[in-house]
Each structure stands twice: as structure tokens, then as C-alpha cells.
Amino acid sequence: DQQVKQNSPSLSVQEGRISILNCDYTNSMFDYFLWYKKYPAEGPTFLISISSIKDKNEDGRFTVFLNKSAKHLSLHIVPSQPGDSAVYFCAATPGGYQKVTFGIGTKLQVIP
Amino acid sequence: DVKVTQSSRYLVKRTGEKVFLECVQDMDHENMFWYRQDPGLGLRLIYFSYDVKMKEKGDIPEGYSVSREKKERFSLILESASTNQTSMYLCASSSYENRVLSEKLFFGSGTQLSVL
């Protein structure tokens, strides 16, 4: 049973436009949400996170939105750049000593 | 910068062989993890460790064991490799922040294991 779902396996966006990656979760105990980026032949790297007490967190071109009632979060990249082309993993955890659960990833391609 | 080093980038083994995947981190992190990544399945947790000589099962521990004799080193062991263990294996570490396990994981580059 997938507790963290990324229903779009891939996404193509023109350079300069907005990329929106979506993630849904089922576990009400999740308290922290994270996005990781993975380039081929490299390990995932942490991108941005959000606590359940917030509904938005920004870091430069990256913004994560959290809708707790809908159990949905999204990552916005504005403007998108070719270097953003990677696989993006959504992740969640109840926090404390609990493990992090990952989604299956969304492959983003930013077209120059 | 945190560095998590996995000993092999690519590994080819035969069915039934015993396989050791090694991981070393240089940031004195308390917590270490082993994940495998498969297409369509994302990252799945195999085992993790919160302290030396301590281990906890993740979501898919069957067929695997782990060893953590030193804080900086976490080994994943495939006792008898099988073809369904062909995968990308990723090691990660994290620290505690304000006495809470940090959700921010630092990953190694991965080991692509092929079992023939």
C-alpha cells in the first residue's frame, strides 16, 4: 500500500515556464514532507521541506505547498531551467524517530 | 559537506553468492539507512540503524541483513543473492536536530547490483 503517491511518472515543461509536481499521501500521521531531486548516476539530494504546521515554504525558485485537508502537496519550480531536469521524489514522515517514506518519483524534463 | 561513500558503483554477482555492500559517512551522523530503488517502485527502505550495533527492519528486509560495528560504517549483506535483488542500492545518513531525528537524508551515489 503506497502511502506516498506521485501519479505522474513524467512531466515536460518549456524553459522559463512553471513546473508543478504533485504528491498525495494517505497517512494522517505524516508531519513532515520533503522533496528530493535525483540526477542519473547520483544519489538523491534534499531540495526543500515543509512542516505540517505550514502551508507554504519557499526557497529561491522552489516553493512547496501543503494542503492537509486534501492530503496533497505540490512543488512549484519557477522559472524552470534545463538543469532542473531530474527525477523528483516526494517523501513524508511522522517525524520523531520514524522513518521517511518515499514516492515513486516524477521525471521532469525542461526543454530549452 | 556531508559525504556518504559507497564502495562500489557497479557490481555483478552470481545467484547464491554472498554480497557485501559497504557504506561510509564522514559527518559523524548517528543514523544510517539502506534503500533500494527500482523503476515504478521508488525508494524502499531495507534496514536502518540509529546507533552502533543497533539495527531496525525497514519495509523490505527479507533476504538482507546489516552490520554496524562502527558509527561511520553501515554494511548491507545479501546472504544468498537472487535475481530479484538486482537493483540500485542507496545508502543514506542523517543526524539529530534538537534531539529529533532529522528528516533530511544525505545519500551516497548508489551501487548498481546485477545478480545473474
Interface residues (C-beta under 8 A of the other chain):
Chain A: Q6 P9 Y32 L34 Y36 A41 E42 G43 P44 T45 F46 S49 F89 A91 T93 G95 G96 Y97 Q98 K99 V100 T101 F102 G103 I104 G105
Chain B: V4 F33 Y35 G40 L41 G42 L43 R44 L45 F48 Y50 G58 L90 A92 V100 L101 E103 K104 L105 F106 F107 G108 S109 G110
